[in-house]
Structures are given as C-alpha cells and as structure tokens.
C-alpha cells in the first residue's frame, strides 16, 4: 500500500500536476490521521479490556472472601446464641439448686468465650493496590470501601472491648471458685469444676449473678452488631453478583 502511494506521488510530481498532487497529499494526510486514530482507539480498547478483566478478577476474589466471612460470622452468631442460653441457665440453676452440676460448670466456662471474627481481605488488598477506581460502579465501590474500611474495623473494636471486659471481670471468679480440667470441646472450652463449698459461696454472692447478667447483656449487644455485619456481607455479595452478570 505504501509503495503504491509513493508511485502515485512520483507520477504526479513528474507530470507537474500540482493541483492533483495537493489533493493527493491532503488525502494521504487524512489517511495517516485516520490510521493514528484507529491505532489509538485499539490501544484504548485494549486498555479498557485489561481493566475490565482485572475488575472481574478482583470482584470474584472479594466475593470468595465474603463467602468465608459470611460462614464465620454465622458461626460466631451461633456461638453467641449458645452463650445467651448458657447465661439464662446459670441464673436459673444457681437460684434453684444447692449442688453444682456438669452442665452448670460447662455453662460457666462458656462465659469466658469471646468469638473472634477474622475477615479475609486478600481481594480488597489487591483492589487497594491497583486503585479502587477500577470498580466502575460507584455504589458498589462505595459499598466495598465501607465494609472494609468502616464496618469491619468498627466490629473489631467491639471484639477487643469484649475480650478486655471478660479478661478483667470473669477471670477472678474462675481462679477463685473453679478448678480447671484438661479436656477441650469444639469451642476450645476447658471444663471447669466447682466444689460444693465454692458453689454455695457463689450462690450467696450477688455480684456473681450480676456479672452473668452483664455478660449476657454485652453478648446480646455484640450479637446485634454481628447480625448487622451479616446483612452487610449478604448485600455486598448481591451487588457483586449483579455487577459480574453485567460484565
């Protein structure tokens, strides 16, 4: 093609056809410009395709992370339900019985349990390293940032406060009134043993019942936050699913 154009140009010059040569020159410039524009358009399309492929990859990884997070937060909620029932049983049992039981000891051991939510962040860390603007959907991008930058850290702070609360208030009762056994259950609870004398002391100790009620209240409060986290994760997974369908 280039050789043909050069031949035409030489013929026009040799024949001294200036007007036709000028038209040819203008046409050649136009063809060059069109070629450049097409090349730029192709490059831009390739860049957009790479960004779109990267966005899909990141969204899929975040969605996988969220599936694990959802499973974990639901397990934590289930454990907090168990703690709530245990607290109710403790108050009822110690009010109506004169001797300790294995169930009482086991329920008291649950009072020291503090479920810990450890979210998976590999997808979000990849997104942050590449730039959050890769996610073109504004509402989806905001929802992702809110979950990882606001809701996850906010919930983690509640967990830290719960651990401090239980460590400072519950541990003294364990050390004073219970002995530790070696076997562990699925929640990694060490079985406690309370002697008859220590049980009667606890039964006549109003502060112990108040402590159990405080644990129950704190547990319900964190559980409420965990349910909010569950809803946030479900909603974000739905948004990601819709975005992937549209790509």
C-alpha positions in Angstrom: 0.0 0.0 0.0 2.8 2.4 0.9 4.7 1.5 -2.3 1.6 2.2 -4.4 1.1 5.6 -2.8 4.7 6.6 -3.4 4.4 5.5 -7.0 1.3 7.7 -7.5 3.1 10.6 -5.8 6.1 10.3 -8.1 3.9 10.1 -11.2 2.0 13.3 -10.2 5.2 15.2 -9.5 6.9 14.1 -12.7 3.8 15.1 -14.7 3.8 18.5 -13.0 0.2 18.1 -11.9 0.4 20.3 -8.9 -3.3 20.5 -8.1 -3.8 16.8 -8.2 -0.7 16.3 -6.1 -2.0 18.7 -3.4 -5.3 16.7 -3.3 -3.3 13.5 -3.1 -1.1 14.9 -0.3 -4.2 16.0 1.7 -5.7 12.6 1.2 -2.5 10.9 2.3 -2.5 13.1 5.5 -6.1 12.2 6.1 -5.3 8.5 5.8 -2.4 8.8 8.2 -4.6 10.7 10.7 -7.3 8.0 10.4 -4.7 5.3 10.9 -3.4 7.0 14.0 -6.9 7.4 15.4 -7.7 3.8 14.7 -4.5 2.7 16.5 -5.3 4.9 19.5 -8.8 3.5 19.6 -7.5 0.0 19.5 -5.0 0.8 22.3 -7.7 2.4 24.4 -10.0 -0.6 23.8 -7.2 -3.0 24.9 -6.5 -0.9 28.0 -10.2 -0.9 28.9 -10.4 -4.7 28.3 -7.4 -5.2 30.7 -9.0 -3.0 33.3 -12.4 -4.8 32.9 -10.7 -8.2 33.2 -8.8 -7.1 36.3 -12.0 -5.7 37.8 -13.8 -9.0 37.3 -10.8 -10.9 38.8 -10.8 -8.7 41.9 -14.6 -8.8 42.4 -14.5 -12.6 42.2 -11.8 -12.8 44.8 -13.7 -10.4 47.1 -16.8 -12.4 46.6 -15.0 -15.6 47.6 -13.6 -13.8 50.6 -17.0 -12.7 51.6 -18.4 -16.3 51.4 -15.8 -17.3 54.0 -16.6 -14.2 56.1 -20.3 -15.0 56.0 -19.7 -18.5 57.2 -17.5 -17.3 60.0 -19.8 -14.6 61.2 -22.7 -17.0 61.2 -20.7 -19.4 63.3 -19.9 -16.6 65.7 -23.6 -15.7 65.9 -24.5 -19.3 66.7 -21.9 -19.4 69.5 -23.2 -16.1 70.9 -26.7 -17.7 70.9 -25.2 -20.6 72.9 -23.7 -18.1 75.3 -27.0 -16.4 75.8 -28.8 -19.7 76.6 -25.9 -20.6 79.0 -26.3 -17.4 80.9 -30.0 -17.9 81.3 -29.4 -21.5 82.5 -26.8 -20.3 85.0 -29.0 -17.8 86.7 -31.9 -20.3 86.8 -29.8 -23.1 88.1 -28.0 -21.3 90.8 -31.3 -19.9 92.1 -32.9 -23.3 92.3 -30.2 -25.9 93.1 -28.0 -26.5 96.1 -25.3 -28.5 94.4 -23.2 -27.9 91.2 -23.6 -30.0 88.1 -21.6 -30.7 85.0 -23.9 -28.6 82.9 -23.6 -25.7 85.3 -19.8 -26.0 85.2 -19.9 -26.2 81.4 -22.2 -23.1 81.1 -20.0 -21.1 83.3 -17.0 -22.0 81.1 -18.9 -20.5 78.2 -19.0 -17.2 79.9 -15.3 -16.7 79.1 -15.7 -17.4 75.4 -15.2 -14.4 73.1 -15.8 -15.3 69.4 -13.3 -13.6 67.2 -14.1 -12.6 63.6 -11.1 -12.6 61.3 -12.2 -11.4 57.8 -10.5 -12.4 54.6 -9.0 -9.3 52.9 -6.9 -10.6 50.0 -9.3 -9.4 47.4 -9.7 -5.9 49.0 -5.9 -5.6 49.4 -5.5 -6.4 45.7 -8.1 -3.8 44.9 -6.4 -1.2 47.1 -3.0 -1.9 45.4 -4.5 -1.4 41.9 -6.7 1.5 42.8 -10.3 1.4 43.9 -11.4 3.3 40.8 -11.0 0.0 38.9 -14.5 -0.7 40.2 -16.5 1.4 37.8 -19.9 1.1 39.6 -20.0 3.9 42.1 -22.4 2.4 44.5 -20.5 -0.9 44.5 -17.2 0.8 45.0 -18.6 2.7 48.0 -20.1 -0.4 49.5 -16.8 -2.3 49.3 -14.9 0.5 50.9 -17.5 1.0 53.6 -17.4 -2.7 54.6 -13.6 -3.0 54.7 -12.7 0.5 56.0 -15.6 1.2 58.4 -17.8 -1.8 59.3 -15.0 -4.4 59.8 -12.8 -2.2 61.9 -15.8 -1.0 63.9 -16.9 -4.5 64.7 -13.3 -5.5 65.5 -13.2 -2.7 68.2 -16.3 -4.3 69.9 -14.5 -7.6 70.0 -11.4 -6.1 71.6 -13.6 -4.4 74.2 -15.4 -7.7 74.9 -12.1 -9.5 75.4 -10.9 -6.9 77.9 -14.2 -7.0 79.7 -14.1 -10.7 80.1 -10.5 -10.9 81.0 -10.8 -8.3 83.7 -14.1 -9.3 85.3 -14.5 -13.1 84.7 -11.1 -14.4 85.2 -11.0 -13.7 89.0 -14.1 -15.9 89.5 -12.5 -18.7 87.6 -9.4 -18.6 89.7 -11.2 -18.3 93.0 -14.1 -20.7 92.7 -13.3 -23.2 89.9 -10.5 -25.7 89.1 -9.5 -26.4 85.5 -9.9 -29.7 83.7 -7.8 -30.7 80.7 -10.3 -31.8 78.1 -11.5 -29.4 75.4 -14.7 -29.2 73.4 -15.3 -27.9 69.8 -15.3 -24.3 71.2 -12.0 -25.0 72.9 -13.6 -24.7 76.3 -11.7 -26.2 79.2 -14.1 -28.0 81.5 -14.4 -26.3 84.9 -15.1 -27.9 88.2 -16.7 -26.2 91.2 -16.7 -27.8 94.6 -19.7 -27.9 96.8 -18.3 -25.2 99.2 -17.3 -22.9 96.3 -20.7 -23.4 94.7 -22.5 -22.3 97.9 -20.3 -19.3 98.1 -21.2 -18.3 94.5 -24.9 -19.0 95.2 -24.8 -16.4 98.1 -22.7 -14.0 96.0 -25.0 -11.4 94.4 -22.1 -10.0 92.4 -21.7 -13.3 90.5 -25.3 -13.2 89.2 -24.8 -9.5 88.3 -21.7 -10.5 86.4 -23.5 -13.2 84.5 -26.3 -10.8 83.6 -23.7 -8.2 82.5 -22.0 -10.9 80.2 -25.4 -11.7 78.8 -26.2 -8.1 78.0 -22.8 -7.5 76.5 -23.1 -10.7 74.4 -26.5 -9.6 73.1 -25.1 -6.2 72.2 -22.2 -7.7 70.2 -24.5 -10.3 68.6 -26.7 -7.4 67.3 -23.6 -5.9 65.7 -22.7 -9.3 64.2 -26.2 -9.6 62.7 -25.6 -6.2 61.1 -22.3 -7.4 59.7 -24.1 -10.5 58.3 -26.6 -8.3 56.4 -23.8 -6.1 55.1 -21.9 -9.1 53.8 -25.0 -10.5 52.1 -25.9 -7.2 50.5 -22.4 -6.7 49.2 -22.3 -10.2 47.7 -25.6 -9.5 46.0 -24.2 -6.3 44.5 -21.0 -8.0 43.3 -23.1 -10.8 41.7 -25.2 -8.3 39.8 -22.0 -6.4 38.7 -20.4 -9.7 37.4 -23.6 -10.5 35.5 -23.4 -7.2 33.7 -19.7 -7.7 32.6 
